[in-house]
Amino acid sequence: MFKLNNIEVKFSFSFFLMAIAVILLGNSFVFLIYMFSVFFHEMAHAQISERFGIKMIEIKIYPFGAVLYGDIEKLTPIQSIVAAISGPLFNIIIAVCCIALWWLIPQTYAYTDIIVFSNLTLALFNLLPVYPLDGGKIFYTLLCFKLNHIKAFKIVRILGAIASLGFMTLFIVSCLNSPNYYLMIAAILLAFSALDFKNTILFKNAVSSNFTLHNLRQGVNVRHIIVSETLTLHKLIKIINPNYFYIIDVCDKDLKITKTFNHSDLEKLILTNNLNITLDKIVKR
């Protein structure tokens, strides 16, 4: 673990296991180049986000990618798009610079071809319109300008499942000649992301006040509802229409109101709790 520009860079345990396996297989150089490409990809996200006033806390490196942690839910929709596209764009810039170098000094091809391949592969893969990839975040944000945020999330989730099937099909086809296990891993990762929708950042941000505040320019209607304390946060989200500002009364089995919270309170609860928790447990805190 080390710090870069006040951002902690951590490596997962699975990263070290993969590194050992790759070294034993004799592909350590390729793995090293790919990890550097991933690192610079995430740093591009971090730098752009911080220019928008968002404090980034940590980058955690995994065997096949990285995750950036910080107050990214505070980004406006346009800022989210710019921050999301910055990572793939930086990878493309690196690849283009290397290709330009080939024209000037052809001998460098033998030393930089893997850099070009790693960065272009990483950029194109991340631009797929599926969550949790950058393309999925961009597509989701664009859909939110026209659709309910829950519906937009479902569309991105379905695309993720389709992409997972596509990568698995390509893996099966590759087995006829030389198996490409990276295709299988990509299929598994996208499948998990599509199925584990209850706890993804995207789903938790579906009722984010950022979008509500964005709509304040046209005015936002207020809705006052009453719900049972046996309701889970996940089911409550399904009731919420992000185009309205909510005041929510929670009642017990005797129809007595035990807690009242507004849309902003709901956002904090969603971002800090498992979505399967029932409202009565929150009330008792």
N, C-alpha and C positions, 0 to 999 in steps of 0.2 A: 504494500500500500504506500502511496506517495501523494503529494499535493501538487497541483499545477494550476496557477491563477486562482488560488483559494478553493479549488474544486478537488475533493478527494477522489483518487483513482484507485479502485479496488478490483481484485481478481477473485472470481468465484473458485471454489474447490474443484468444480467440474472443469474449469479452464486448465488447471494444473494437471489433472488426469488426462485431458486431451493432449496437452503439450507433451507429456511423457510418451503417450501412444504414438504421436506424430514423429517424435524424435526416433523412436524405435523402428518406425516404418521408413525412416530416411527422408521425410518430407518437411523437415524443420524449417528450411528456408522459405518455402511456400507459405507455411503456417505463420511465420514471423511477418512476412509481407502483408498477408491478409489481416493480421491483428493490428498492424500499424495503420492499414487502410480503415479499419473499423474505428480505431482510436481517433484518427483525424476527422472522420465522419461525425463522430459524437462531439468532438471539440468545436466543429463548425456550428452544430446545433446550439451548443452552450454559449459560444461567443455572440451569435445573433440574438439569442434569448436575453442575454445580459445587456445587450444594447437597447433592448426594449424595457429594461429595468427589472428583469426577472432574476432573482438570485438562484444560481445553480449550486447544488450541494455536493453531488456525487456522480461519478461514472463507474458503473460496475461492468467489468469485462467478462463475458461468457464465451464458451468455445466457438459459437457461431454468430456472435454479435455482442452488443452492449446495450445497457439501459441507462438513460440519463435521468437523474432525480433532481427535483427542484419545484418551485412554485409555478410550474408551467400552466396550471389551470387558470392563472390570472391573465394569460395572454388573450387579446381580443381575437376574433375569427381571422382577420387579415394577418395579424401578427403570427398566429398559429400556422398559417399557410406558408409564410415567409420562413419561419423557423424550421418547419418540416422539410421544405425543399432545399434548405441550405446544405444539409448533409450530403445528399446525392449530387448536388451541384458541385460541391467541393471535390468529390471523387472524380467527377467528369473533368474538372479543370486539371487535376493531377494527371489523368490519363492523356488529355490533349497536350499538355506540356511535354510529356514523355514522347508522344508521337511526333511532335514538332522537333524534338531533339534528334529523332531518327533521320529527319531530312537534313539536319545540320551535321550530325556526326553519326553516320550509319552504323558504326561499330558498337554504339551503345545499345542497339536492339537486343543483343544477347543478354544484356544485364538488366534491361528495363521492361522486357515483354511481359514478365509476370506481374510487374507493378500495374501495367496497363490493364491486363486481364483481371486482376483482383479488384481494381477500382471500378472498372466498367461493369463487372458482374455485380458488385455490391450496390452500385448506383441503380442499375436497371431492376435488380431484385427489389430494392427498397421503394421503387416507384410504382410497384404493383398496387392497385387500389384495394388492398385488403389490410385489415388490422392484424398485428400492431405495426405494420410497416409504415414508412413515411407517406407513401402514396395513399394508404388507407386513411390516414389522418387528414390529408389534404382533401380527398374525395368526400369524407364524412363532413368536414367543415363546409364544403361547397354545397352539399345536399341540405345542410341545416339552414341555408338561406331560403330554401323553398319548402322543406318538409319539417314535420315534427321531428325533434332530435332522437326520439326513441325509434321512429320509423327509419331515420337515416342510419342509425346504428345497426338495425336489423339488416338493412341492405348490405352494409359493409361486411357484416358477419356472414351473410349468405355467400357473398363473393369470396370470403376467406375459405369457406367450406369447398366451394367450386375449385379454387386455386389449389387447395390441398389434394383434391382428387386428381387434378391435372398433373401435379408434380409426382404423385404416386403412380399414375399411368405411365409417365415418362420414365420413372425408375424401373417399372416392370419391363418396359420396352428395352431399356438399356441392358437388362439382364440377359437378353438374347445374344448380346455380344460381350460387352464389358460392363458390369454393374457400376452405376454411379450412385454411391451411397449418400452423396450430398443432396441429391434429389429426394431420397427417402427421408432424410433428416428435415429438409425444408417442408415436406408434406406433413410430417408429424408435428412440427412446431406450429404450422398454420392451423392444423386440425385442433390442437390444444387451445390455441387462441380463439378459434371460432366457437368451441364448446364451452370454454370457461368464461362465458360472457358476463356472468353475474358480478365478477370481481375485477373486471378490466377498468382501467382508468377512463376509457372512452365512455363506458356505460355509466360510471359514477358521475361523469361530467355532463350527462345528458340533461340534467336539470340545473346546471351551473348558472349562477346569477350573472356570469359574464355575458351570456346570451340575452338574459333579461335586461341587463343594463344597456346592452347594445340596442335593444328595442325601445328604450325610454325616449328616444328622439321622436317616436310617433305616439308615445303614451302607452302604458301597460295597464290592463284591467286587473282588478283584485278579485280573487275568489276565496271565499271562506267555506271550508269544509270540515266535517266531523267524521272521524274514523275510529274503528275499534282498536284497542291496545293489543289485540292478538294479531294485528296486521304486521307483516314483515316490511322492512325498508324496500325490498325488491318489489313487492306488490304495490307499495305506496307510490313508487316511481312510475309504475304503469298508469296510475290514476292522474299523475301530474301532467299538465300541458305546459311546456316551457314558455309559452307565449303569455302566460298569466303569472302574476305574483300571488302566492298563496299564504293564507293564514289557516293553520291546521289545529283543530281541537282533537285531543286524544281522550276517549272515554273508556271507562271500565264496563264490566258486565251489567252494572246497575245504571248505566248511561250517565254517570257522573264524570264531568270533565276533570281529568287528572293532570293534563299538561297542554299548554298552548305554545306553538312555535311557528315562526314564519318561514318564508322561502329561503332566506339567508341561513337560518338555523338548520333547515333541512339539508342544505348544501354541505354544511360542516359535518353533519351526522353521516351523510353518504360518503364523504371523503375520509372519514376516520373510523368507520365501522364495517364489519362484514354485512353484506346486504341481506343475509338470512336471519339477522337478529330481529326479534319482535319488539314492537314499540313499548310494551310493558316493561321490558328489561331496561330500556333507555330511561323510562319514567322513574324507575326505582333508583337510579344512580344519584 
